[in-house]
Amino acid sequence: MQTVDDAAGAGETPVDILVRWEASGAVWRVAGRTGTRVTVDLLTCDEREVVGSVVGTPAELDGYLAGRDDSVGARGD
């Protein structure tokens, strides 16, 4: 399984990775959240397999996640 360190290109933020993942037609899903950490699983397009994960802080990810639990939910922008 990839982590943000494995999946990230040079200088990519957790949000950059999620945007790229979603743009490629794949799905992400929030797997866990604490006050200091958000873990987002990266899934295949058919949502059957977790192939990686992104970990960031709420400050890094909450604006992009916008209350969504996965990339299937509609974005408000």
mmCIF file of the N, C-alpha and C atoms, coordinates in Angstrom:
data_MODEL
# 
_entry.id   MODEL 
# 
loop_
_atom_site.group_PDB 
_atom_site.id 
_atom_site.type_symbol 
_atom_site.label_atom_id 
_atom_site.label_alt_id 
_atom_site.label_comp_id 
_atom_site.label_asym_id 
_atom_site.label_entity_id 
_atom_site.label_seq_id 
_atom_site.pdbx_PDB_ins_code 
_atom_site.Cartn_x 
_atom_site.Cartn_y 
_atom_site.Cartn_z 
_atom_site.occupancy 
_atom_site.B_iso_or_equiv 
_atom_site.pdbx_formal_charge 
_atom_site.auth_seq_id 
_atom_site.auth_comp_id 
_atom_site.auth_asym_id 
_atom_site.auth_atom_id 
_atom_site.pdbx_PDB_model_num 
ATOM 1   N N  . MET A 1 1  ? 0.844   -1.180 0.000   1.00 0.00 ? 1  MET A N  1 
ATOM 2   C CA . MET A 1 1  ? 0.000   0.000  0.000   1.00 0.00 ? 1  MET A CA 1 
ATOM 3   C C  . MET A 1 1  ? 0.886   1.238  0.000   1.00 0.00 ? 1  MET A C  1 
ATOM 4   N N  . GLN A 1 2  ? 0.520   2.202  -0.815  1.00 0.00 ? 2  GLN A N  1 
ATOM 5   C CA . GLN A 1 2  ? 1.268   3.451  -0.862  1.00 0.00 ? 2  GLN A CA 1 
ATOM 6   C C  . GLN A 1 2  ? 0.830   4.367  0.271   1.00 0.00 ? 2  GLN A C  1 
ATOM 7   N N  . THR A 1 3  ? 1.759   5.137  0.752   1.00 0.00 ? 3  THR A N  1 
ATOM 8   C CA . THR A 1 3  ? 1.429   6.220  1.665   1.00 0.00 ? 3  THR A CA 1 
ATOM 9   C C  . THR A 1 3  ? 1.662   7.506  0.907   1.00 0.00 ? 3  THR A C  1 
ATOM 10  N N  . VAL A 1 4  ? 1.362   8.626  1.537   1.00 0.00 ? 4  VAL A N  1 
ATOM 11  C CA . VAL A 1 4  ? 1.578   9.910  0.876   1.00 0.00 ? 4  VAL A CA 1 
ATOM 12  C C  . VAL A 1 4  ? 3.026   10.041 0.407   1.00 0.00 ? 4  VAL A C  1 
ATOM 13  N N  . ASP A 1 5  ? 3.978   9.508  1.162   1.00 0.00 ? 5  ASP A N  1 
ATOM 14  C CA . ASP A 1 5  ? 5.374   9.611  0.773   1.00 0.00 ? 5  ASP A CA 1 
ATOM 15  C C  . ASP A 1 5  ? 5.654   8.862  -0.516  1.00 0.00 ? 5  ASP A C  1 
ATOM 16  N N  . ASP A 1 6  ? 4.999   7.707  -0.709  1.00 0.00 ? 6  ASP A N  1 
ATOM 17  C CA . ASP A 1 6  ? 5.194   6.914  -1.912  1.00 0.00 ? 6  ASP A CA 1 
ATOM 18  C C  . ASP A 1 6  ? 4.436   7.488  -3.102  1.00 0.00 ? 6  ASP A C  1 
ATOM 19  N N  . ALA A 1 7  ? 3.241   8.022  -2.858  1.00 0.00 ? 7  ALA A N  1 
ATOM 20  C CA . ALA A 1 7  ? 2.364   8.472  -3.934  1.00 0.00 ? 7  ALA A CA 1 
ATOM 21  C C  . ALA A 1 7  ? 2.690   9.885  -4.404  1.00 0.00 ? 7  ALA A C  1 
ATOM 22  N N  . ALA A 1 8  ? 3.341   10.655 -3.583  1.00 0.00 ? 8  ALA A N  1 
ATOM 23  C CA . ALA A 1 8  ? 3.572   12.071 -3.877  1.00 0.00 ? 8  ALA A CA 1 
ATOM 24  C C  . ALA A 1 8  ? 4.717   12.264 -4.851  1.00 0.00 ? 8  ALA A C  1 
ATOM 25  N N  . GLY A 1 9  ? 4.496   13.179 -5.764  1.00 0.00 ? 9  GLY A N  1 
ATOM 26  C CA . GLY A 1 9  ? 5.579   13.650 -6.594  1.00 0.00 ? 9  GLY A CA 1 
ATOM 27  C C  . GLY A 1 9  ? 6.295   14.760 -5.830  1.00 0.00 ? 9  GLY A C  1 
ATOM 28  N N  . ALA A 1 10 ? 7.378   15.239 -6.361  1.00 0.00 ? 10 ALA A N  1 
ATOM 29  C CA . ALA A 1 10 ? 8.140   16.294 -5.690  1.00 0.00 ? 10 ALA A CA 1 
ATOM 30  C C  . ALA A 1 10 ? 7.249   17.507 -5.449  1.00 0.00 ? 10 ALA A C  1 
ATOM 31  N N  . GLY A 1 11 ? 7.151   17.905 -4.208  1.00 0.00 ? 11 GLY A N  1 
ATOM 32  C CA . GLY A 1 11 ? 6.411   19.109 -3.852  1.00 0.00 ? 11 GLY A CA 1 
ATOM 33  C C  . GLY A 1 11 ? 4.898   18.952 -3.804  1.00 0.00 ? 11 GLY A C  1 
ATOM 34  N N  . GLU A 1 12 ? 4.371   17.747 -3.997  1.00 0.00 ? 12 GLU A N  1 
ATOM 35  C CA . GLU A 1 12 ? 2.923   17.562 -3.931  1.00 0.00 ? 12 GLU A CA 1 
ATOM 36  C C  . GLU A 1 12 ? 2.430   17.580 -2.495  1.00 0.00 ? 12 GLU A C  1 
ATOM 37  N N  . THR A 1 13 ? 1.324   18.256 -2.285  1.00 0.00 ? 13 THR A N  1 
ATOM 38  C CA . THR A 1 13 ? 0.670   18.276 -0.983  1.00 0.00 ? 13 THR A CA 1 
ATOM 39  C C  . THR A 1 13 ? -0.351  17.145 -0.931  1.00 0.00 ? 13 THR A C  1 
ATOM 40  N N  . PRO A 1 14 ? -0.884  16.827 0.244   1.00 0.00 ? 14 PRO A N  1 
ATOM 41  C CA . PRO A 1 14 ? -1.960  15.835 0.303   1.00 0.00 ? 14 PRO A CA 1 
ATOM 42  C C  . PRO A 1 14 ? -3.140  16.199 -0.599  1.00 0.00 ? 14 PRO A C  1 
ATOM 43  N N  . VAL A 1 15 ? -3.479  17.471 -0.680  1.00 0.00 ? 15 VAL A N  1 
ATOM 44  C CA . VAL A 1 15 ? -4.588  17.898 -1.546  1.00 0.00 ? 15 VAL A CA 1 
ATOM 45  C C  . VAL A 1 15 ? -4.227  17.677 -3.010  1.00 0.00 ? 15 VAL A C  1 
ATOM 46  N N  . ASP A 1 16 ? -2.991  17.988 -3.408  1.00 0.00 ? 16 ASP A N  1 
ATOM 47  C CA . ASP A 1 16 ? -2.563  17.744 -4.786  1.00 0.00 ? 16 ASP A CA 1 
ATOM 48  C C  . ASP A 1 16 ? -2.773  16.282 -5.166  1.00 0.00 ? 16 ASP A C  1 
ATOM 49  N N  . ILE A 1 17 ? -2.430  15.388 -4.249  1.00 0.00 ? 17 ILE A N  1 
ATOM 50  C CA . ILE A 1 17 ? -2.568  13.954 -4.509  1.00 0.00 ? 17 ILE A CA 1 
ATOM 51  C C  . ILE A 1 17 ? -4.035  13.580 -4.682  1.00 0.00 ? 17 ILE A C  1 
ATOM 52  N N  . LEU A 1 18 ? -4.904  14.105 -3.809  1.00 0.00 ? 18 LEU A N  1 
ATOM 53  C CA . LEU A 1 18 ? -6.332  13.788 -3.918  1.00 0.00 ? 18 LEU A CA 1 
ATOM 54  C C  . LEU A 1 18 ? -6.927  14.336 -5.205  1.00 0.00 ? 18 LEU A C  1 
ATOM 55  N N  . VAL A 1 19 ? -6.542  15.540 -5.586  1.00 0.00 ? 19 VAL A N  1 
ATOM 56  C CA . VAL A 1 19 ? -7.038  16.136 -6.833  1.00 0.00 ? 19 VAL A CA 1 
ATOM 57  C C  . VAL A 1 19 ? -6.601  15.286 -8.025  1.00 0.00 ? 19 VAL A C  1 
ATOM 58  N N  . ARG A 1 20 ? -5.340  14.885 -8.040  1.00 0.00 ? 20 ARG A N  1 
ATOM 59  C CA . ARG A 1 20 ? -4.820  14.053 -9.133  1.00 0.00 ? 20 ARG A CA 1 
ATOM 60  C C  . ARG A 1 20 ? -5.536  12.701 -9.150  1.00 0.00 ? 20 ARG A C  1 
ATOM 61  N N  . TRP A 1 21 ? -5.732  12.121 -7.982  1.00 0.00 ? 21 TRP A N  1 
ATOM 62  C CA . TRP A 1 21 ? -6.390  10.815 -7.872  1.00 0.00 ? 21 TRP A CA 1 
ATOM 63  C C  . TRP A 1 21 ? -7.813  10.886 -8.420  1.00 0.00 ? 21 TRP A C  1 
ATOM 64  N N  . GLU A 1 22 ? -8.532  11.905 -7.987  1.00 0.00 ? 22 GLU A N  1 
ATOM 65  C CA . GLU A 1 22 ? -9.916  12.082 -8.416  1.00 0.00 ? 22 GLU A CA 1 
ATOM 66  C C  . GLU A 1 22 ? -9.989  12.385 -9.914  1.00 0.00 ? 22 GLU A C  1 
ATOM 67  N N  . ALA A 1 23 ? -9.082  13.194 -10.427 1.00 0.00 ? 23 ALA A N  1 
ATOM 68  C CA . ALA A 1 23 ? -9.059  13.546 -11.849 1.00 0.00 ? 23 ALA A CA 1 
ATOM 69  C C  . ALA A 1 23 ? -8.800  12.333 -12.736 1.00 0.00 ? 23 ALA A C  1 
ATOM 70  N N  . SER A 1 24 ? -8.108  11.348 -12.191 1.00 0.00 ? 24 SER A N  1 
ATOM 71  C CA . SER A 1 24 ? -7.825  10.141 -12.963 1.00 0.00 ? 24 SER A CA 1 
ATOM 72  C C  . SER A 1 24 ? -9.004  9.170  -12.970 1.00 0.00 ? 24 SER A C  1 
ATOM 73  N N  . GLY A 1 25 ? -10.068 9.508  -12.252 1.00 0.00 ? 25 GLY A N  1 
ATOM 74  C CA . GLY A 1 25 ? -11.252 8.673  -12.220 1.00 0.00 ? 25 GLY A CA 1 
ATOM 75  C C  . GLY A 1 25 ? -11.304 7.692  -11.069 1.00 0.00 ? 25 GLY A C  1 
ATOM 76  N N  . ALA A 1 26 ? -10.286 7.721  -10.230 1.00 0.00 ? 26 ALA A N  1 
ATOM 77  C CA . ALA A 1 26 ? -10.259 6.837  -9.068  1.00 0.00 ? 26 ALA A CA 1 
ATOM 78  C C  . ALA A 1 26 ? -10.999 7.493  -7.903  1.00 0.00 ? 26 ALA A C  1 
ATOM 79  N N  . VAL A 1 27 ? -11.134 6.767  -6.824  1.00 0.00 ? 27 VAL A N  1 
ATOM 80  C CA . VAL A 1 27 ? -11.947 7.198  -5.685  1.00 0.00 ? 27 VAL A CA 1 
ATOM 81  C C  . VAL A 1 27 ? -11.084 7.285  -4.432  1.00 0.00 ? 27 VAL A C  1 
ATOM 82  N N  . TRP A 1 28 ? -11.363 8.272  -3.592  1.00 0.00 ? 28 TRP A N  1 
ATOM 83  C CA . TRP A 1 28 ? -10.727 8.337  -2.273  1.00 0.00 ? 28 TRP A CA 1 
ATOM 84  C C  . TRP A 1 28 ? -11.827 8.324  -1.217  1.00 0.00 ? 28 TRP A C  1 
ATOM 85  N N  . ARG A 1 29 ? -11.464 7.878  -0.011  1.00 0.00 ? 29 ARG A N  1 
ATOM 86  C CA . ARG A 1 29 ? -12.438 7.791  1.084   1.00 0.00 ? 29 ARG A CA 1 
ATOM 87  C C  . ARG A 1 29 ? -11.728 8.103  2.400   1.00 0.00 ? 29 ARG A C  1 
ATOM 88  N N  . VAL A 1 30 ? -12.319 8.966  3.216   1.00 0.00 ? 30 VAL A N  1 
ATOM 89  C CA . VAL A 1 30 ? -11.749 9.268  4.531   1.00 0.00 ? 30 VAL A CA 1 
ATOM 90  C C  . VAL A 1 30 ? -11.809 7.998  5.374   1.00 0.00 ? 30 VAL A C  1 
ATOM 91  N N  . ALA A 1 31 ? -10.635 7.585  5.862   1.00 0.00 ? 31 ALA A N  1 
ATOM 92  C CA . ALA A 1 31 ? -10.544 6.346  6.635   1.00 0.00 ? 31 ALA A CA 1 
ATOM 93  C C  . ALA A 1 31 ? -10.483 6.608  8.127   1.00 0.00 ? 31 ALA A C  1 
ATOM 94  N N  . GLY A 1 32 ? -10.009 7.787  8.507   1.00 0.00 ? 32 GLY A N  1 
ATOM 95  C CA . GLY A 1 32 ? -9.903  8.096  9.923   1.00 0.00 ? 32 GLY A CA 1 
ATOM 96  C C  . GLY A 1 32 ? -9.598  9.561  10.142  1.00 0.00 ? 32 GLY A C  1 
ATOM 97  N N  . ARG A 1 33 ? -9.959  10.019 11.321  1.00 0.00 ? 33 ARG A N  1 
ATOM 98  C CA . ARG A 1 33 ? -9.759  11.431 11.654  1.00 0.00 ? 33 ARG A CA 1 
ATOM 99  C C  . ARG A 1 33 ? -9.545  11.560 13.153  1.00 0.00 ? 33 ARG A C  1 
ATOM 100 N N  . THR A 1 34 ? -8.534  12.328 13.519  1.00 0.00 ? 34 THR A N  1 
ATOM 101 C CA . THR A 1 34 ? -8.330  12.737 14.906  1.00 0.00 ? 34 THR A CA 1 
ATOM 102 C C  . THR A 1 34 ? -8.232  14.249 14.895  1.00 0.00 ? 34 THR A C  1 
ATOM 103 N N  . GLY A 1 35 ? -7.967  14.847 16.014  1.00 0.00 ? 35 GLY A N  1 
ATOM 104 C CA . GLY A 1 35 ? -7.807  16.289 16.071  1.00 0.00 ? 35 GLY A CA 1 
ATOM 105 C C  . GLY A 1 35 ? -6.571  16.794 15.346  1.00 0.00 ? 35 GLY A C  1 
ATOM 106 N N  . THR A 1 36 ? -5.619  15.908 15.101  1.00 0.00 ? 36 THR A N  1 
ATOM 107 C CA . THR A 1 36 ? -4.355  16.329 14.487  1.00 0.00 ? 36 THR A CA 1 
ATOM 108 C C  . THR A 1 36 ? -4.020  15.608 13.186  1.00 0.00 ? 36 THR A C  1 
ATOM 109 N N  . ARG A 1 37 ? -4.850  14.653 12.780  1.00 0.00 ? 37 ARG A N  1 
ATOM 110 C CA . ARG A 1 37 ? -4.492  13.827 11.628  1.00 0.00 ? 37 ARG A CA 1 
ATOM 111 C C  . ARG A 1 37 ? -5.741  13.360 10.876  1.00 0.00 ? 37 ARG A C  1 
ATOM 112 N N  . VAL A 1 38 ? -5.652  13.401 9.545   1.00 0.00 ? 38 VAL A N  1 
ATOM 113 C CA . VAL A 1 38 ? -6.706  12.871 8.683   1.00 0.00 ? 38 VAL A CA 1 
ATOM 114 C C  . VAL A 1 38 ? -6.056  11.842 7.763   1.00 0.00 ? 38 VAL A C  1 
ATOM 115 N N  . THR A 1 39 ? -6.628  10.643 7.711   1.00 0.00 ? 39 THR A N  1 
ATOM 116 C CA . THR A 1 39 ? -6.133  9.597  6.821   1.00 0.00 ? 39 THR A CA 1 
ATOM 117 C C  . THR A 1 39 ? -7.180  9.352  5.744   1.00 0.00 ? 39 THR A C  1 
ATOM 118 N N  . VAL A 1 40 ? -6.738  9.413  4.497   1.00 0.00 ? 40 VAL A N  1 
ATOM 119 C CA . VAL A 1 40 ? -7.629  9.221  3.361   1.00 0.00 ? 40 VAL A CA 1 
ATOM 120 C C  . VAL A 1 40 ? -7.108  8.038  2.551   1.00 0.00 ? 40 VAL A C  1 
ATOM 121 N N  . ASP A 1 41 ? -7.958  7.034  2.354   1.00 0.00 ? 41 ASP A N  1 
ATOM 122 C CA . ASP A 1 41 ? -7.586  5.879  1.541   1.00 0.00 ? 41 ASP A CA 1 
ATOM 123 C C  . ASP A 1 41 ? -7.771  6.203  0.071   1.00 0.00 ? 41 ASP A C  1 
ATOM 124 N N  . LEU A 1 42 ? -6.855  5.704  -0.751  1.00 0.00 ? 42 LEU A N  1 
ATOM 125 C CA . LEU A 1 42 ? -6.928  5.826  -2.198  1.00 0.00 ? 42 LEU A CA 1 
ATOM 126 C C  . LEU A 1 42 ? -7.401  4.484  -2.737  1.00 0.00 ? 42 LEU A C  1 
ATOM 127 N N  . LEU A 1 43 ? -8.532  4.489  -3.431  1.00 0.00 ? 43 LEU A N  1 
ATOM 128 C CA . LEU A 1 43 ? -9.139  3.254  -3.921  1.00 0.00 ? 43 LEU A CA 1 
ATOM 129 C C  . LEU A 1 43 ? -9.083  3.170  -5.438  1.00 0.00 ? 43 LEU A C  1 
ATOM 130 N N  . THR A 1 44 ? -9.272  1.959  -5.937  1.00 0.00 ? 44 THR A N  1 
ATOM 131 C CA . THR A 1 44 ? -9.384  1.763  -7.373  1.00 0.00 ? 44 THR A CA 1 
ATOM 132 C C  . THR A 1 44 ? -10.681 2.402  -7.858  1.00 0.00 ? 44 THR A C  1 
ATOM 133 N N  . CYS A 1 45 ? -10.806 2.549  -9.175  1.00 0.00 ? 45 CYS A N  1 
ATOM 134 C CA . CYS A 1 45 ? -11.988 3.190  -9.762  1.00 0.00 ? 45 CYS A CA 1 
ATOM 135 C C  . CYS A 1 45 ? -13.284 2.493  -9.395  1.00 0.00 ? 45 CYS A C  1 
ATOM 136 N N  . ASP A 1 46 ? -13.227 1.168  -9.214  1.00 0.00 ? 46 ASP A N  1 
ATOM 137 C CA . ASP A 1 46 ? -14.432 0.422  -8.865  1.00 0.00 ? 46 ASP A CA 1 
ATOM 138 C C  . ASP A 1 46 ? -14.670 0.359  -7.353  1.00 0.00 ? 46 ASP A C  1 
ATOM 139 N N  . GLU A 1 47 ? -13.825 1.026  -6.579  1.00 0.00 ? 47 GLU A N  1 
ATOM 140 C CA . GLU A 1 47 ? -13.934 1.137  -5.121  1.00 0.00 ? 47 GLU A CA 1 
ATOM 141 C C  . GLU A 1 47 ? -13.760 -0.190 -4.396  1.00 0.00 ? 47 GLU A C  1 
ATOM 142 N N  . ARG A 1 48 ? -13.173 -1.182 -5.043  1.00 0.00 ? 48 ARG A N  1 
ATOM 143 C CA . ARG A 1 48 ? -13.042 -2.505 -4.433  1.00 0.00 ? 48 ARG A CA 1 
ATOM 144 C C  . ARG A 1 48 ? -11.747 -2.708 -3.672  1.00 0.00 ? 48 ARG A C  1 
ATOM 145 N N  . GLU A 1 49 ? -10.731 -1.909 -3.979  1.00 0.00 ? 49 GLU A N  1 
ATOM 146 C CA . GLU A 1 49 ? -9.421  -2.158 -3.376  1.00 0.00 ? 49 GLU A CA 1 
ATOM 147 C C  . GLU A 1 49 ? -8.751  -0.854 -2.953  1.00 0.00 ? 49 GLU A C  1 
ATOM 148 N N  . VAL A 1 50 ? -8.246  -0.840 -1.734  1.00 0.00 ? 50 VAL A N  1 
ATOM 149 C CA . VAL A 1 50 ? -7.438  0.281  -1.259  1.00 0.00 ? 50 VAL A CA 1 
ATOM 150 C C  . VAL A 1 50 ? -6.012  0.046  -1.753  1.00 0.00 ? 50 VAL A C  1 
ATOM 151 N N  . VAL A 1 51 ? -5.479  1.010  -2.493  1.00 0.00 ? 51 VAL A N  1 
ATOM 152 C CA . VAL A 1 51 ? -4.142  0.848  -3.062  1.00 0.00 ? 51 VAL A CA 1 
ATOM 153 C C  . VAL A 1 51 ? -3.129  1.827  -2.480  1.00 0.00 ? 51 VAL A C  1 
ATOM 154 N N  . GLY A 1 52 ? -3.586  2.689  -1.594  1.00 0.00 ? 52 GLY A N  1 
ATOM 155 C CA . GLY A 1 52 ? -2.680  3.637  -0.966  1.00 0.00 ? 52 GLY A CA 1 
ATOM 156 C C  . GLY A 1 52 ? -3.433  4.489  0.029   1.00 0.00 ? 52 GLY A C  1 
ATOM 157 N N  . SER A 1 53 ? -2.725  5.408  0.652   1.00 0.00 ? 53 SER A N  1 
ATOM 158 C CA . SER A 1 53 ? -3.369  6.336  1.577   1.00 0.00 ? 53 SER A CA 1 
ATOM 159 C C  . SER A 1 53 ? -2.596  7.634  1.627   1.00 0.00 ? 53 SER A C  1 
ATOM 160 N N  . VAL A 1 54 ? -3.297  8.675  2.001   1.00 0.00 ? 54 VAL A N  1 
ATOM 161 C CA . VAL A 1 54 ? -2.739  10.013 2.180   1.00 0.00 ? 54 VAL A CA 1 
ATOM 162 C C  . VAL A 1 54 ? -3.013  10.414 3.616   1.00 0.00 ? 54 VAL A C  1 
ATOM 163 N N  . VAL A 1 55 ? -2.015  10.928 4.281   1.00 0.00 ? 55 VAL A N  1 
ATOM 164 C CA . VAL A 1 55 ? -2.172  11.396 5.654   1.00 0.00 ? 55 VAL A CA 1 
ATOM 165 C C  . VAL A 1 55 ? -1.792  12.868 5.698   1.00 0.00 ? 55 VAL A C  1 
ATOM 166 N N  . GLY A 1 56 ? -2.654  13.668 6.299   1.00 0.00 ? 56 GLY A N  1 
ATOM 167 C CA . GLY A 1 56 ? -2.382  15.089 6.446   1.00 0.00 ? 56 GLY A CA 1 
ATOM 168 C C  . GLY A 1 56 ? -3.056  15.612 7.697   1.00 0.00 ? 56 GLY A C  1 
ATOM 169 N N  . THR A 1 57 ? -2.878  16.877 7.937   1.00 0.00 ? 57 THR A N  1 
ATOM 170 C CA . THR A 1 57 ? -3.517  17.514 9.080   1.00 0.00 ? 57 THR A CA 1 
ATOM 171 C C  . THR A 1 57 ? -4.894  18.038 8.668   1.00 0.00 ? 57 THR A C  1 
ATOM 172 N N  . PRO A 1 58 ? -5.773  18.263 9.634   1.00 0.00 ? 58 PRO A N  1 
ATOM 173 C CA . PRO A 1 58 ? -7.048  18.888 9.298   1.00 0.00 ? 58 PRO A CA 1 
ATOM 174 C C  . PRO A 1 58 ? -6.851  20.226 8.572   1.00 0.00 ? 58 PRO A C  1 
ATOM 175 N N  . ALA A 1 59 ? -5.848  20.991 8.972   1.00 0.00 ? 59 ALA A N  1 
ATOM 176 C CA . ALA A 1 59 ? -5.590  22.279 8.320   1.00 0.00 ? 59 ALA A CA 1 
ATOM 177 C C  . ALA A 1 59 ? -5.264  22.095 6.839   1.00 0.00 ? 59 ALA A C  1 
ATOM 178 N N  . GLU A 1 60 ? -4.560  21.020 6.498   1.00 0.00 ? 60 GLU A N  1 
ATOM 179 C CA . GLU A 1 60 ? -4.201  20.758 5.105   1.00 0.00 ? 60 GLU A CA 1 
ATOM 180 C C  . GLU A 1 60 ? -5.386  20.244 4.286   1.00 0.00 ? 60 GLU A C  1 
ATOM 181 N N  . LEU A 1 61 ? -6.235  19.435 4.888   1.00 0.00 ? 61 LEU A N  1 
ATOM 182 C CA . LEU A 1 61 ? -7.227  18.693 4.117   1.00 0.00 ? 61 LEU A CA 1 
ATOM 183 C C  . LEU A 1 61 ? -8.674  19.154 4.256   1.00 0.00 ? 61 LEU A C  1 
ATOM 184 N N  . ASP A 1 62 ? -9.058  19.752 5.365   1.00 0.00 ? 62 ASP A N  1 
ATOM 185 C CA . ASP A 1 62 ? -10.475 20.044 5.605   1.00 0.00 ? 62 ASP A CA 1 
ATOM 186 C C  . ASP A 1 62 ? -11.100 20.955 4.554   1.00 0.00 ? 62 ASP A C  1 
ATOM 187 N N  . GLY A 1 63 ? -10.377 21.936 4.067   1.00 0.00 ? 63 GLY A N  1 
ATOM 188 C CA . GLY A 1 63 ? -10.924 22.828 3.046   1.00 0.00 ? 63 GLY A CA 1 
ATOM 189 C C  . GLY A 1 63 ? -11.286 22.079 1.776   1.00 0.00 ? 63 GLY A C  1 
ATOM 190 N N  . TYR A 1 64 ? -10.424 21.172 1.369   1.00 0.00 ? 64 TYR A N  1 
ATOM 191 C CA . TYR A 1 64 ? -10.694 20.388 0.159   1.00 0.00 ? 64 TYR A CA 1 
ATOM 192 C C  . TYR A 1 64 ? -11.774 19.338 0.401   1.00 0.00 ? 64 TYR A C  1 
ATOM 193 N N  . LEU A 1 65 ? -11.719 18.668 1.528   1.00 0.00 ? 65 LEU A N  1 
ATOM 194 C CA . LEU A 1 65 ? -12.703 17.634 1.815   1.00 0.00 ? 65 LEU A CA 1 
ATOM 195 C C  . LEU A 1 65 ? -14.103 18.218 1.946   1.00 0.00 ? 65 LEU A C  1 
ATOM 196 N N  . ALA A 1 66 ? -14.191 19.430 2.455   1.00 0.00 ? 66 ALA A N  1 
ATOM 197 C CA . ALA A 1 66 ? -15.466 20.157 2.552   1.00 0.00 ? 66 ALA A CA 1 
ATOM 198 C C  . ALA A 1 66 ? -16.596 19.307 3.143   1.00 0.00 ? 66 ALA A C  1 
ATOM 199 N N  . GLY A 1 67 ? -16.256 18.530 4.180   1.00 0.00 ? 67 GLY A N  1 
ATOM 200 C CA . GLY A 1 67 ? -17.249 17.722 4.858   1.00 0.00 ? 67 GLY A CA 1 
ATOM 201 C C  . GLY A 1 67 ? -17.577 16.407 4.170   1.00 0.00 ? 67 GLY A C  1 
ATOM 202 N N  . ARG A 1 68 ? -16.962 16.158 3.009   1.00 0.00 ? 68 ARG A N  1 
ATOM 203 C CA . ARG A 1 68 ? -17.234 14.899 2.302   1.00 0.00 ? 68 ARG A CA 1 
ATOM 204 C C  . ARG A 1 68 ? -16.463 13.754 2.942   1.00 0.00 ? 68 ARG A C  1 
ATOM 205 N N  . ASP A 1 69 ? -17.032 12.569 2.882   1.00 0.00 ? 69 ASP A N  1 
ATOM 206 C CA . ASP A 1 69 ? -16.369 11.360 3.358   1.00 0.00 ? 69 ASP A CA 1 
ATOM 207 C C  . ASP A 1 69 ? -15.678 10.611 2.228   1.00 0.00 ? 69 ASP A C  1 
ATOM 208 N N  . ASP A 1 70 ? -16.018 10.970 0.975   1.00 0.00 ? 70 ASP A N  1 
ATOM 209 C CA . ASP A 1 70 ? -15.397 10.322 -0.174  1.00 0.00 ? 70 ASP A CA 1 
ATOM 210 C C  . ASP A 1 70 ? -15.513 11.219 -1.404  1.00 0.00 ? 70 ASP A C  1 
ATOM 211 N N  . SER A 1 71 ? -14.833 10.819 -2.465  1.00 0.00 ? 71 SER A N  1 
ATOM 212 C CA . SER A 1 71 ? -14.841 11.628 -3.688  1.00 0.00 ? 71 SER A CA 1 
ATOM 213 C C  . SER A 1 71 ? -16.103 11.425 -4.515  1.00 0.00 ? 71 SER A C  1 
ATOM 214 N N  . VAL A 1 72 ? -16.969 10.526 -4.087  1.00 0.00 ? 72 VAL A N  1 
ATOM 215 C CA . VAL A 1 72 ? -18.222 10.300 -4.799  1.00 0.00 ? 72 VAL A CA 1 
ATOM 216 C C  . VAL A 1 72 ? -19.221 11.407 -4.464  1.00 0.00 ? 72 VAL A C  1 
ATOM 217 N N  . GLY A 1 73 ? -19.111 12.005 -3.261  1.00 0.00 ? 73 GLY A N  1 
ATOM 218 C CA . GLY A 1 73 ? -19.989 13.092 -2.853  1.00 0.00 ? 73 GLY A CA 1 
ATOM 219 C C  . GLY A 1 73 ? -19.755 14.336 -3.689  1.00 0.00 ? 73 GLY A C  1 
ATOM 220 N N  . ALA A 1 74 ? -20.781 15.095 -3.929  1.00 0.00 ? 74 ALA A N  1 
ATOM 221 C CA . ALA A 1 74 ? -20.676 16.298 -4.762  1.00 0.00 ? 74 ALA A CA 1 
ATOM 222 C C  . ALA A 1 74 ? -19.906 17.396 -4.056  1.00 0.00 ? 74 ALA A C  1 
ATOM 223 N N  . ARG A 1 75 ? -19.041 18.061 -4.804  1.00 0.00 ? 75 ARG A N  1 
ATOM 224 C CA . ARG A 1 75 ? -18.324 19.229 -4.285  1.00 0.00 ? 75 ARG A CA 1 
ATOM 225 C C  . ARG A 1 75 ? -19.165 20.458 -4.516  1.00 0.00 ? 75 ARG A C  1 
ATOM 226 N N  . GLY A 1 76 ? -19.081 21.368 -3.566  1.00 0.00 ? 76 GLY A N  1 
ATOM 227 C CA . GLY A 1 76 ? -19.894 22.579 -3.661  1.00 0.00 ? 76 GLY A CA 1 
ATOM 228 C C  . GLY A 1 76 ? -19.271 23.715 -4.423  1.00 0.00 ? 76 GLY A C  1 
ATOM 229 N N  . ASP A 1 77 ? -18.152 23.492 -5.149  1.00 0.00 ? 77 ASP A N  1 
ATOM 230 C CA . ASP A 1 77 ? -17.560 24.628 -5.862  1.00 0.00 ? 77 ASP A CA 1 
ATOM 231 C C  . ASP A 1 77 ? -17.641 24.503 -7.316  1.00 0.00 ? 77 ASP A C  1 
# 
